[in-house]
């Protein structure tokens, strides 16, 4: 667990030191198509700790509309 906290602090420091404003996360859907979403640097600490919620029904083959809220 200590290693995760060290990496989190490293990423947050790099974002701050380099005046980063947005972070874009890239991934592929189950069919191999590239998808992404972006967060502000202010959301980064929570994203690293808790994950980020997004609408999974907008990702082909990921989840049905009734089960659409997911955490990345």
PyMOL Python script that loads the backbone (N, CA, C, O; Angstrom):
from pymol import cmd

cmd.read_pdbstr("""\
ATOM      1  N   UNK A   1       0.834  -1.197   0.000  1.00  0.00           N
ATOM      2  CA  UNK A   1       0.000   0.000   0.000  1.00  0.00           C
ATOM      3  C   UNK A   1       0.873   1.253   0.000  1.00  0.00           C
ATOM      4  O   UNK A   1       0.515   2.254  -0.620  1.00  0.00           O
ATOM      5  N   UNK A   2       2.003   1.207   0.683  1.00  0.00           N
ATOM      6  CA  UNK A   2       2.892   2.367   0.731  1.00  0.00           C
ATOM      7  C   UNK A   2       3.367   2.753  -0.671  1.00  0.00           C
ATOM      8  O   UNK A   2       3.473   3.937  -0.991  1.00  0.00           O
ATOM      9  N   UNK A   3       3.652   1.753  -1.499  1.00  0.00           N
ATOM     10  CA  UNK A   3       4.106   2.015  -2.863  1.00  0.00           C
ATOM     11  C   UNK A   3       3.031   2.764  -3.663  1.00  0.00           C
ATOM     12  O   UNK A   3       3.351   3.670  -4.433  1.00  0.00           O
ATOM     13  N   UNK A   4       1.762   2.388  -3.483  1.00  0.00           N
ATOM     14  CA  UNK A   4       0.673   3.086  -4.173  1.00  0.00           C
ATOM     15  C   UNK A   4       0.605   4.550  -3.762  1.00  0.00           C
ATOM     16  O   UNK A   4       0.413   5.424  -4.607  1.00  0.00           O
ATOM     17  N   UNK A   5       0.760   4.821  -2.477  1.00  0.00           N
ATOM     18  CA  UNK A   5       0.736   6.213  -1.995  1.00  0.00           C
ATOM     19  C   UNK A   5       1.913   7.002  -2.557  1.00  0.00           C
ATOM     20  O   UNK A   5       1.763   8.169  -2.920  1.00  0.00           O
ATOM     21  N   UNK A   6       3.089   6.369  -2.632  1.00  0.00           N
ATOM     22  CA  UNK A   6       4.263   7.033  -3.197  1.00  0.00           C
ATOM     23  C   UNK A   6       4.036   7.373  -4.664  1.00  0.00           C
ATOM     24  O   UNK A   6       4.376   8.470  -5.108  1.00  0.00           O
ATOM     25  N   UNK A   7       3.463   6.439  -5.419  1.00  0.00           N
ATOM     26  CA  UNK A   7       3.192   6.684  -6.834  1.00  0.00           C
ATOM     27  C   UNK A   7       2.144   7.784  -7.010  1.00  0.00           C
ATOM     28  O   UNK A   7       2.262   8.625  -7.901  1.00  0.00           O
ATOM     29  N   UNK A   8       1.128   7.774  -6.163  1.00  0.00           N
ATOM     30  CA  UNK A   8       0.093   8.807  -6.219  1.00  0.00           C
ATOM     31  C   UNK A   8       0.712  10.181  -5.978  1.00  0.00           C
ATOM     32  O   UNK A   8       0.438  11.123  -6.721  1.00  0.00           O
ATOM     33  N   UNK A   9       1.537  10.298  -4.953  1.00  0.00           N
ATOM     34  CA  UNK A   9       2.198  11.574  -4.659  1.00  0.00           C
ATOM     35  C   UNK A   9       3.121  11.999  -5.799  1.00  0.00           C
ATOM     36  O   UNK A   9       3.200  13.183  -6.126  1.00  0.00           O
ATOM     37  N   UNK A  10       3.821  11.033  -6.405  1.00  0.00           N
ATOM     38  CA  UNK A  10       4.703  11.321  -7.536  1.00  0.00           C
ATOM     39  C   UNK A  10       3.902  11.905  -8.705  1.00  0.00           C
ATOM     40  O   UNK A  10       4.292  12.920  -9.280  1.00  0.00           O
ATOM     41  N   UNK A  11       2.788  11.265  -9.050  1.00  0.00           N
ATOM     42  CA  UNK A  11       1.949  11.722 -10.167  1.00  0.00           C
ATOM     43  C   UNK A  11       1.379  13.109  -9.877  1.00  0.00           C
ATOM     44  O   UNK A  11       1.395  13.978 -10.749  1.00  0.00           O
ATOM     45  N   UNK A  12       0.878  13.323  -8.664  1.00  0.00           N
ATOM     46  CA  UNK A  12       0.316  14.628  -8.301  1.00  0.00           C
ATOM     47  C   UNK A  12       1.377  15.722  -8.361  1.00  0.00           C
ATOM     48  O   UNK A  12       1.104  16.826  -8.834  1.00  0.00           O
ATOM     49  N   UNK A  13       2.585  15.422  -7.886  1.00  0.00           N
ATOM     50  CA  UNK A  13       3.680  16.403  -7.915  1.00  0.00           C
ATOM     51  C   UNK A  13       4.070  16.732  -9.358  1.00  0.00           C
ATOM     52  O   UNK A  13       4.261  17.899  -9.699  1.00  0.00           O
ATOM     53  N   UNK A  14       4.186  15.711 -10.201  1.00  0.00           N
ATOM     54  CA  UNK A  14       4.535  15.941 -11.610  1.00  0.00           C
ATOM     55  C   UNK A  14       3.474  16.803 -12.301  1.00  0.00           C
ATOM     56  O   UNK A  14       3.808  17.710 -13.063  1.00  0.00           O
ATOM     57  N   UNK A  15       2.207  16.521 -12.034  1.00  0.00           N
ATOM     58  CA  UNK A  15       1.126  17.310 -12.631  1.00  0.00           C
ATOM     59  C   UNK A  15       1.227  18.764 -12.180  1.00  0.00           C
ATOM     60  O   UNK A  15       1.068  19.680 -12.986  1.00  0.00           O
ATOM     61  N   UNK A  16       1.491  18.974 -10.896  1.00  0.00           N
ATOM     62  CA  UNK A  16       1.602  20.332 -10.364  1.00  0.00           C
ATOM     63  C   UNK A  16       2.850  21.035 -10.921  1.00  0.00           C
ATOM     64  O   UNK A  16       2.768  22.170 -11.390  1.00  0.00           O
ATOM     65  N   UNK A  17       3.996  20.361 -10.867  1.00  0.00           N
ATOM     66  CA  UNK A  17       5.257  20.954 -11.321  1.00  0.00           C
ATOM     67  C   UNK A  17       5.237  21.326 -12.802  1.00  0.00           C
ATOM     68  O   UNK A  17       5.897  22.280 -13.213  1.00  0.00           O
ATOM     69  N   UNK A  18       4.486  20.582 -13.595  1.00  0.00           N
ATOM     70  CA  UNK A  18       4.439  20.816 -15.039  1.00  0.00           C
ATOM     71  C   UNK A  18       3.212  21.612 -15.474  1.00  0.00           C
ATOM     72  O   UNK A  18       2.914  21.709 -16.664  1.00  0.00           O
ATOM     73  N   UNK A  19       2.503  22.180 -14.496  1.00  0.00           N
ATOM     74  CA  UNK A  19       1.346  23.042 -14.764  1.00  0.00           C
ATOM     75  C   UNK A  19       0.312  22.364 -15.672  1.00  0.00           C
ATOM     76  O   UNK A  19      -0.234  22.977 -16.589  1.00  0.00           O
ATOM     77  N   UNK A  20       0.061  21.079 -15.387  1.00  0.00           N
ATOM     78  CA  UNK A  20      -0.913  20.294 -16.145  1.00  0.00           C
ATOM     79  C   UNK A  20      -2.322  20.774 -15.788  1.00  0.00           C
ATOM     80  O   UNK A  20      -2.618  21.006 -14.616  1.00  0.00           O
ATOM     81  N   UNK A  21      -3.177  20.920 -16.777  1.00  0.00           N
ATOM     82  CA  UNK A  21      -4.559  21.376 -16.563  1.00  0.00           C
ATOM     83  C   UNK A  21      -5.568  20.239 -16.708  1.00  0.00           C
ATOM     84  O   UNK A  21      -6.555  20.188 -15.974  1.00  0.00           O
ATOM     85  N   UNK A  22      -5.323  19.323 -17.655  1.00  0.00           N
ATOM     86  CA  UNK A  22      -6.244  18.219 -17.928  1.00  0.00           C
ATOM     87  C   UNK A  22      -5.461  16.924 -18.091  1.00  0.00           C
ATOM     88  O   UNK A  22      -4.310  16.931 -18.526  1.00  0.00           O
ATOM     89  N   UNK A  23      -6.093  15.824 -17.741  1.00  0.00           N
ATOM     90  CA  UNK A  23      -5.530  14.490 -17.940  1.00  0.00           C
ATOM     91  C   UNK A  23      -6.543  13.701 -18.754  1.00  0.00           C
ATOM     92  O   UNK A  23      -7.725  13.666 -18.411  1.00  0.00           O
ATOM     93  N   UNK A  24      -6.089  13.069 -19.831  1.00  0.00           N
ATOM     94  CA  UNK A  24      -6.977  12.250 -20.667  1.00  0.00           C
ATOM     95  C   UNK A  24      -6.613  10.785 -20.465  1.00  0.00           C
ATOM     96  O   UNK A  24      -5.451  10.396 -20.585  1.00  0.00           O
ATOM     97  N   UNK A  25      -7.627   9.978 -20.155  1.00  0.00           N
ATOM     98  CA  UNK A  25      -7.473   8.537 -19.988  1.00  0.00           C
ATOM     99  C   UNK A  25      -7.938   7.850 -21.270  1.00  0.00           C
ATOM    100  O   UNK A  25      -9.038   8.114 -21.755  1.00  0.00           O
ATOM    101  N   UNK A  26      -7.102   6.972 -21.815  1.00  0.00           N
ATOM    102  CA  UNK A  26      -7.410   6.248 -23.048  1.00  0.00           C
ATOM    103  C   UNK A  26      -7.551   4.772 -22.736  1.00  0.00           C
ATOM    104  O   UNK A  26      -6.802   4.226 -21.926  1.00  0.00           O
ATOM    105  N   UNK A  27      -8.516   4.125 -23.384  1.00  0.00           N
ATOM    106  CA  UNK A  27      -8.718   2.686 -23.243  1.00  0.00           C
ATOM    107  C   UNK A  27      -9.462   2.192 -24.476  1.00  0.00           C
ATOM    108  O   UNK A  27      -9.946   2.993 -25.276  1.00  0.00           O
ATOM    109  N   UNK A  28      -9.554   0.881 -24.628  1.00  0.00           N
ATOM    110  CA  UNK A  28     -10.306   0.332 -25.753  1.00  0.00           C
ATOM    111  C   UNK A  28     -11.574  -0.344 -25.251  1.00  0.00           C
ATOM    112  O   UNK A  28     -11.613  -0.867 -24.137  1.00  0.00           O
ATOM    113  N   UNK A  29     -12.615  -0.327 -26.089  1.00  0.00           N
ATOM    114  CA  UNK A  29     -13.833  -1.058 -25.749  1.00  0.00           C
ATOM    115  C   UNK A  29     -13.612  -2.536 -26.078  1.00  0.00           C
ATOM    116  O   UNK A  29     -12.532  -2.914 -26.534  1.00  0.00           O
ATOM    117  N   UNK A  30     -14.619  -3.365 -25.852  1.00  0.00           N
ATOM    118  CA  UNK A  30     -14.452  -4.802 -26.061  1.00  0.00           C
ATOM    119  C   UNK A  30     -14.252  -5.163 -27.531  1.00  0.00           C
ATOM    120  O   UNK A  30     -13.823  -6.275 -27.838  1.00  0.00           O
ATOM    121  N   UNK A  31     -14.553  -4.251 -28.433  1.00  0.00           N
ATOM    122  CA  UNK A  31     -14.323  -4.485 -29.857  1.00  0.00           C
ATOM    123  C   UNK A  31     -12.990  -3.913 -30.326  1.00  0.00           C
ATOM    124  O   UNK A  31     -12.654  -4.009 -31.507  1.00  0.00           O
ATOM    125  N   UNK A  32     -12.231  -3.321 -29.411  1.00  0.00           N
ATOM    126  CA  UNK A  32     -10.915  -2.800 -29.751  1.00  0.00           C
ATOM    127  C   UNK A  32     -10.888  -1.360 -30.222  1.00  0.00           C
ATOM    128  O   UNK A  32      -9.837  -0.878 -30.645  1.00  0.00           O
ATOM    129  N   UNK A  33     -12.017  -0.654 -30.162  1.00  0.00           N
ATOM    130  CA  UNK A  33     -12.050   0.751 -30.571  1.00  0.00           C
ATOM    131  C   UNK A  33     -11.561   1.641 -29.433  1.00  0.00           C
ATOM    132  O   UNK A  33     -11.913   1.440 -28.271  1.00  0.00           O
ATOM    133  N   UNK A  34     -10.754   2.614 -29.789  1.00  0.00           N
ATOM    134  CA  UNK A  34     -10.172   3.521 -28.809  1.00  0.00           C
ATOM    135  C   UNK A  34     -11.228   4.471 -28.252  1.00  0.00           C
ATOM    136  O   UNK A  34     -11.995   5.069 -29.007  1.00  0.00           O
ATOM    137  N   UNK A  35     -11.262   4.606 -26.936  1.00  0.00           N
ATOM    138  CA  UNK A  35     -12.175   5.509 -26.224  1.00  0.00           C
ATOM    139  C   UNK A  35     -11.344   6.335 -25.247  1.00  0.00           C
ATOM    140  O   UNK A  35     -10.213   5.976 -24.919  1.00  0.00           O
ATOM    141  N   UNK A  36     -11.919   7.447 -24.786  1.00  0.00           N
ATOM    142  CA  UNK A  36     -11.198   8.260 -23.803  1.00  0.00           C
ATOM    143  C   UNK A  36     -12.168   9.136 -23.025  1.00  0.00           C
ATOM    144  O   UNK A  36     -13.306   9.360 -23.436  1.00  0.00           O
ATOM    145  N   UNK A  37     -11.684   9.621 -21.894  1.00  0.00           N
ATOM    146  CA  UNK A  37     -12.375  10.678 -21.165  1.00  0.00           C
ATOM    147  C   UNK A  37     -11.316  11.511 -20.467  1.00  0.00           C
ATOM    148  O   UNK A  37     -10.210  11.036 -20.212  1.00  0.00           O
ATOM    149  N   UNK A  38     -11.658  12.752 -20.162  1.00  0.00           N
ATOM    150  CA  UNK A  38     -10.693  13.676 -19.568  1.00  0.00           C
ATOM    151  C   UNK A  38     -11.201  14.175 -18.223  1.00  0.00           C
ATOM    152  O   UNK A  38     -12.405  14.273 -17.986  1.00  0.00           O
ATOM    153  N   UNK A  39     -10.247  14.487 -17.348  1.00  0.00           N
ATOM    154  CA  UNK A  39     -10.557  15.097 -16.061  1.00  0.00           C
ATOM    155  C   UNK A  39      -9.637  16.295 -15.868  1.00  0.00           C
ATOM    156  O   UNK A  39      -8.601  16.409 -16.524  1.00  0.00           O
ATOM    157  N   UNK A  40     -10.021  17.174 -14.974  1.00  0.00           N
ATOM    158  CA  UNK A  40      -9.144  18.290 -14.623  1.00  0.00           C
ATOM    159  C   UNK A  40      -8.116  17.804 -13.615  1.00  0.00           C
ATOM    160  O   UNK A  40      -8.303  16.772 -12.970  1.00  0.00           O
ATOM    161  N   UNK A  41      -7.045  18.543 -13.487  1.00  0.00           N
ATOM    162  CA  UNK A  41      -6.007  18.161 -12.532  1.00  0.00           C
ATOM    163  C   UNK A  41      -6.544  18.218 -11.099  1.00  0.00           C
ATOM    164  O   UNK A  41      -6.043  17.518 -10.219  1.00  0.00           O
ATOM    165  N   UNK A  42      -7.567  19.055 -10.864  1.00  0.00           N
ATOM    166  CA  UNK A  42      -8.176  19.120  -9.534  1.00  0.00           C
ATOM    167  C   UNK A  42      -8.905  17.820  -9.183  1.00  0.00           C
ATOM    168  O   UNK A  42      -9.053  17.496  -8.004  1.00  0.00           O
ATOM    169  N   UNK A  43      -9.355  17.083 -10.180  1.00  0.00           N
ATOM    170  CA  UNK A  43     -10.041  15.809  -9.961  1.00  0.00           C
ATOM    171  C   UNK A  43      -9.073  14.632  -9.836  1.00  0.00           C
ATOM    172  O   UNK A  43      -9.484  13.527  -9.480  1.00  0.00           O
ATOM    173  N   UNK A  44      -7.803  14.860 -10.123  1.00  0.00           N
ATOM    174  CA  UNK A  44      -6.829  13.777 -10.215  1.00  0.00           C
ATOM    175  C   UNK A  44      -6.632  13.022  -8.912  1.00  0.00           C
ATOM    176  O   UNK A  44      -6.622  11.791  -8.922  1.00  0.00           O
ATOM    177  N   UNK A  45      -6.478  13.710  -7.797  1.00  0.00           N
ATOM    178  CA  UNK A  45      -6.225  13.025  -6.525  1.00  0.00           C
ATOM    179  C   UNK A  45      -7.361  12.061  -6.193  1.00  0.00           C
ATOM    180  O   UNK A  45      -7.115  10.914  -5.819  1.00  0.00           O
ATOM    181  N   UNK A  46      -8.587  12.518  -6.326  1.00  0.00           N
ATOM    182  CA  UNK A  46      -9.727  11.642  -6.067  1.00  0.00           C
ATOM    183  C   UNK A  46      -9.776  10.489  -7.070  1.00  0.00           C
ATOM    184  O   UNK A  46     -10.100   9.360  -6.701  1.00  0.00           O
ATOM    185  N   UNK A  47      -9.458  10.765  -8.327  1.00  0.00           N
ATOM    186  CA  UNK A  47      -9.457   9.717  -9.349  1.00  0.00           C
ATOM    187  C   UNK A  47      -8.446   8.630  -9.015  1.00  0.00           C
ATOM    188  O   UNK A  47      -8.726   7.446  -9.202  1.00  0.00           O
ATOM    189  N   UNK A  48      -7.279   9.017  -8.526  1.00  0.00           N
ATOM    190  CA  UNK A  48      -6.250   8.039  -8.171  1.00  0.00           C
ATOM    191  C   UNK A  48      -6.640   7.238  -6.938  1.00  0.00           C
ATOM    192  O   UNK A  48      -6.234   6.084  -6.797  1.00  0.00           O
ATOM    193  N   UNK A  49      -7.415   7.829  -6.051  1.00  0.00           N
ATOM    194  CA  UNK A  49      -7.829   7.149  -4.817  1.00  0.00           C
ATOM    195  C   UNK A  49      -9.106   6.336  -4.990  1.00  0.00           C
ATOM    196  O   UNK A  49      -9.187   5.192  -4.542  1.00  0.00           O
ATOM    197  N   UNK A  50     -10.097   6.929  -5.640  1.00  0.00           N
ATOM    198  CA  UNK A  50     -11.438   6.343  -5.695  1.00  0.00           C
ATOM    199  C   UNK A  50     -11.856   5.846  -7.070  1.00  0.00           C
ATOM    200  O   UNK A  50     -12.841   5.116  -7.188  1.00  0.00           O
ATOM    201  N   UNK A  51     -11.120   6.231  -8.119  1.00  0.00           N
ATOM    202  CA  UNK A  51     -11.545   5.927  -9.481  1.00  0.00           C
ATOM    203  C   UNK A  51     -12.472   7.020  -9.989  1.00  0.00           C
ATOM    204  O   UNK A  51     -12.867   7.908  -9.234  1.00  0.00           O
ATOM    205  N   UNK A  52     -12.813   6.955 -11.259  1.00  0.00           N
ATOM    206  CA  UNK A  52     -13.705   7.942 -11.867  1.00  0.00           C
ATOM    207  C   UNK A  52     -14.923   7.238 -12.433  1.00  0.00           C
ATOM    208  O   UNK A  52     -14.805   6.241 -13.146  1.00  0.00           O
ATOM    209  N   UNK A  53     -16.094   7.766 -12.109  1.00  0.00           N
ATOM    210  CA  UNK A  53     -17.318   7.209 -12.657  1.00  0.00           C
ATOM    211  C   UNK A  53     -17.556   7.706 -14.073  1.00  0.00           C
ATOM    212  O   UNK A  53     -17.212   8.839 -14.410  1.00  0.00           O
ATOM    213  N   UNK A  54     -18.146   6.854 -14.897  1.00  0.00           N
ATOM    214  CA  UNK A  54     -18.557   7.277 -16.230  1.00  0.00           C
ATOM    215  C   UNK A  54     -19.714   6.401 -16.699  1.00  0.00           C
ATOM    216  O   UNK A  54     -20.011   5.370 -16.096  1.00  0.00           O
ATOM    217  N   UNK A  55     -20.355   6.821 -17.772  1.00  0.00           N
ATOM    218  CA  UNK A  55     -21.525   6.127 -18.308  1.00  0.00           C
ATOM    219  C   UNK A  55     -21.075   4.965 -19.183  1.00  0.00           C
ATOM    220  O   UNK A  55     -20.687   5.161 -20.334  1.00  0.00           O
ATOM    221  N   UNK A  56     -21.127   3.758 -18.636  1.00  0.00           N
ATOM    222  CA  UNK A  56     -20.679   2.575 -19.356  1.00  0.00           C
ATOM    223  C   UNK A  56     -21.537   2.218 -20.553  1.00  0.00           C
ATOM    224  O   UNK A  56     -21.079   1.501 -21.442  1.00  0.00           O
ATOM    225  N   UNK A  57     -22.791   2.707 -20.600  1.00  0.00           N
ATOM    226  CA  UNK A  57     -23.649   2.380 -21.745  1.00  0.00           C
ATOM    227  C   UNK A  57     -23.180   3.080 -23.018  1.00  0.00           C
ATOM    228  O   UNK A  57     -23.585   2.696 -24.116  1.00  0.00           O
ATOM    229  N   UNK A  58     -22.339   4.094 -22.886  1.00  0.00           N
ATOM    230  CA  UNK A  58     -21.819   4.777 -24.066  1.00  0.00           C
ATOM    231  C   UNK A  58     -20.627   4.038 -24.672  1.00  0.00           C
ATOM    232  O   UNK A  58     -20.125   4.432 -25.725  1.00  0.00           O
ATOM    233  N   UNK A  59     -20.172   2.968 -24.014  1.00  0.00           N
ATOM    234  CA  UNK A  59     -19.069   2.154 -24.513  1.00  0.00           C
ATOM    235  C   UNK A  59     -19.656   0.863 -25.083  1.00  0.00           C
ATOM    236  O   UNK A  59     -20.218   0.055 -24.344  1.00  0.00           O
ATOM    237  N   UNK A  60     -19.527   0.673 -26.382  1.00  0.00           N
ATOM    238  CA  UNK A  60     -20.109  -0.479 -27.069  1.00  0.00           C
ATOM    239  C   UNK A  60     -19.697  -1.791 -26.408  1.00  0.00           C
ATOM    240  O   UNK A  60     -18.510  -2.070 -26.243  1.00  0.00           O
ATOM    241  N   UNK A  61     -20.702  -2.599 -26.028  1.00  0.00           N
ATOM    242  CA  UNK A  61     -20.449  -3.912 -25.447  1.00  0.00           C
ATOM    243  C   UNK A  61     -20.041  -3.901 -23.991  1.00  0.00           C
ATOM    244  O   UNK A  61     -19.696  -4.952 -23.450  1.00  0.00           O
ATOM    245  N   UNK A  62     -20.067  -2.742 -23.333  1.00  0.00           N
ATOM    246  CA  UNK A  62     -19.567  -2.644 -21.962  1.00  0.00           C
ATOM    247  C   UNK A  62     -20.655  -2.900 -20.933  1.00  0.00           C
ATOM    248  O   UNK A  62     -20.487  -3.752 -20.061  1.00  0.00           O
ATOM    249  N   UNK A  63     -21.764  -2.182 -21.018  1.00  0.00           N
ATOM    250  CA  UNK A  63     -22.879  -2.409 -20.094  1.00  0.00           C
ATOM    251  C   UNK A  63     -24.174  -1.877 -20.699  1.00  0.00           C
ATOM    252  O   UNK A  63     -24.166  -0.996 -21.559  1.00  0.00           O
ATOM    253  N   UNK A  64     -25.286  -2.437 -20.225  1.00  0.00           N
ATOM    254  CA  UNK A  64     -26.597  -1.985 -20.685  1.00  0.00           C
ATOM    255  C   UNK A  64     -26.947  -0.666 -20.003  1.00  0.00           C
ATOM    256  O   UNK A  64     -26.335  -0.294 -19.002  1.00  0.00           O
ATOM    257  N   UNK A  65     -27.922   0.027 -20.546  1.00  0.00           N
ATOM    258  CA  UNK A  65     -28.338   1.327 -20.011  1.00  0.00           C
ATOM    259  C   UNK A  65     -28.761   1.212 -18.551  1.00  0.00           C
ATOM    260  O   UNK A  65     -28.552   2.145 -17.776  1.00  0.00           O
ATOM    261  N   UNK A  66     -29.354   0.079 -18.162  1.00  0.00           N
ATOM    262  CA  UNK A  66     -29.795  -0.116 -16.777  1.00  0.00           C
ATOM    263  C   UNK A  66     -28.620  -0.301 -15.813  1.00  0.00           C
ATOM    264  O   UNK A  66     -28.781  -0.152 -14.602  1.00  0.00           O
ATOM    265  N   UNK A  67     -27.447  -0.623 -16.346  1.00  0.00           N
ATOM    266  CA  UNK A  67     -26.256  -0.872 -15.524  1.00  0.00           C
ATOM    267  C   UNK A  67     -25.134   0.074 -15.927  1.00  0.00           C
ATOM    268  O   UNK A  67     -23.961  -0.293 -15.868  1.00  0.00           O
ATOM    269  N   UNK A  68     -25.481   1.272 -16.329  1.00  0.00           N
ATOM    270  CA  UNK A  68     -24.527   2.117 -17.041  1.00  0.00           C
ATOM    271  C   UNK A  68     -23.502   2.843 -16.182  1.00  0.00           C
ATOM    272  O   UNK A  68     -22.453   3.228 -16.699  1.00  0.00           O
ATOM    273  N   UNK A  69     -23.759   3.045 -14.897  1.00  0.00           N
ATOM    274  CA  UNK A  69     -22.802   3.781 -14.070  1.00  0.00           C
ATOM    275  C   UNK A  69     -21.682   2.850 -13.628  1.00  0.00           C
ATOM    276  O   UNK A  69     -21.919   1.882 -12.905  1.00  0.00           O
ATOM    277  N   UNK A  70     -20.459   3.145 -14.067  1.00  0.00           N
ATOM    278  CA  UNK A  70     -19.305   2.311 -13.737  1.00  0.00           C
ATOM    279  C   UNK A  70     -18.172   3.188 -13.225  1.00  0.00           C
ATOM    280  O   UNK A  70     -18.195   4.410 -13.373  1.00  0.00           O
ATOM    281  N   UNK A  71     -17.184   2.546 -12.623  1.00  0.00           N
ATOM    282  CA  UNK A  71     -15.999   3.245 -12.103  1.00  0.00           C
ATOM    283  C   UNK A  71     -14.775   2.732 -12.845  1.00  0.00           C
ATOM    284  O   UNK A  71     -14.579   1.523 -12.972  1.00  0.00           O
ATOM    285  N   UNK A  72     -13.953   3.654 -13.336  1.00  0.00           N
ATOM    286  CA  UNK A  72     -12.710   3.284 -14.017  1.00  0.00           C
ATOM    287  C   UNK A  72     -11.563   3.393 -13.040  1.00  0.00           C
ATOM    288  O   UNK A  72     -10.416   3.127 -13.402  1.00  0.00           O
TER     289      UNK A  72
END
""", "prot")
cmd.dss("prot")
cmd.show_as("cartoon", "prot")
cmd.util.cbc("prot")
cmd.orient("prot")
